[in-house]
């Protein structure tokens, strides 16, 4: 599925440690409007959410805030 447009002021890149773990990262500046947000790591940068495991799979955190 196509990833919708990003929320303004969100980050466009993240850093990994020596083990490939995502570092603690500030996702956006300011107070977000309470609601439901999905945090997607588009690992191949194609703008498409690729579910599943293995190469080309995108990570998603769909917890509500």
N, C-alpha and C positions, 0 to 999 in steps of 0.2 A: 504494500500500500504506500501511497505517496505520503511523505512526512509533511504536515502542514507548516505554514510560515512560523518562524520562531517568534517568541515573545520578545518585544524590544528590550535592549540592554542585556541580553543573555550572552554567554560566552560562545566562542566558535571553536575553541580547542582546549585540550586537557593535557596534563603531564602524567607520565608513568614513572614508577620507581624502577630500580634495577631488576625487579622480579616481574615486571609487567602489570603491577597493580596501579589502579587509578589513584592519584594523590587527592587529598582533601581539596576541593575546589569550590570557590564562590561561584554559584551558577548565574545569579543576576544581582544587580545593584538596586537598592530600594526595597520597598515593601510590596510584595506581590498581592494581587487581589485574591482573597480566599476563594478556592475552587478546586477543580480537578486538573492536574497537569501530568503529562507524561514526560519524563526525562529520557531522551533517546540518544544513544551514542551511535551515530551513523558511521560505522567503522570503515566503509569503503567510499564515503562521501558522495554517493550517487543520488541522495534525496529520496530514496526509497527505503521503507522499513523492511528488512529481511529477517523474518523470524527463524528460529531454529538454532542449531548448534554448529560449530565448526567454522571453517573459513567463510568469510562473507556475511556471517550472522551479525546482526546489530543488537546491542544491549538496550534494555528498556527497564525503567523503574516507574511503575504506574501507581505508586502509593499516593494517596490524596494528602493535601496540606490543609 
